[in-house]
Amino acid sequence: VRLVESGGGLVQPGGSLRLSCAASGTIFVIDVMGWFRQAPGKERELVATITSEGNTNYADLPEGRFTISRDNAKNTVWLQMNSLKPEDTAVYYCYGRSFTYNMDYWGKGTLVTVSS
């Protein structure tokens, strides 16, 4: 399974970005997809996850500003980020979990920088 992120970049505070993650390979094994982020000098942390049935789980930090969505037919998961703050600056990683194979999959990450 290969996960490829896109959509990162530089945005001003208060702005929006939409991250995309496209999965390829043996994608039918991916039960949960999601996003984690890692800010400079900090540990990687959960942002949000979504199951193949569309059940979502959000960390407390995005405070309702982020929305995760998924299209199983397109093998893609998105993260819509609104009202971005400088503290949202991080590398955002796409994540996949297979219950069948008990494996985690990671993308290489996409950098989001929130700065004026």
Long-range contacts (C-beta under 8 A, 24 or more apart in sequence): 1-25, 1-26, 1-27, 1-29, 1-30, 1-96, 1-98, 1-105, 2-105, 3-94, 3-95, 3-96, 3-105, 3-106, 3-107, 4-94, 4-107, 4-108, 5-92, 5-93, 5-94, 5-107, 5-108, 5-109, 5-110, 6-110, 7-110, 8-92, 8-110, 8-111, 8-112, 9-111, 9-112, 9-113, 10-113, 10-115, 11-84, 11-112, 11-113, 11-114, 12-114, 12-115, 12-116, 13-84, 13-85, 13-86, 13-114, 13-115, 13-116, 14-83, 14-84, 15-84, 15-114, 16-80, 16-81, 16-82, 16-83, 16-84, 17-81, 17-84, 17-112, 18-78, 18-79, 18-80, 18-81, 19-78, 19-79, 19-81, 19-92, 19-94, 19-110, 19-112, 20-76, 20-77, 20-78, 21-76, 21-77, 21-78, 21-79, 21-94, 21-107, 22-74, 22-75, 22-76, 23-75, 23-76, 23-77, 23-96, 24-75, 27-75, 29-98, 29-100, 29-101, 29-103, 30-96, 30-97, 30-98, 30-105, 31-97, 31-98, 31-99, 31-100, 32-95, 32-96, 32-97, 32-99, 33-70, 33-77, 33-94, 33-95, 33-96, 33-97, 34-68, 34-77, 34-94, 34-95, 34-96, 34-97, 35-68, 35-77, 35-79, 35-92, 35-93, 35-94, 35-95, 36-92, 36-93, 36-95, 37-88, 37-90, 37-91, 37-92, 37-93, 37-112, 38-90, 38-91, 38-93, 38-109, 39-87, 39-89, 39-90, 40-89, 40-90, 42-90, 44-93, 47-79, 47-92, 48-79, 49-95, 49-97, 50-77, 81-112, 84-112, 84-114, 85-114, 86-114, 86-115, 87-114, 88-112, 88-114, 89-113, 89-114, 89-115
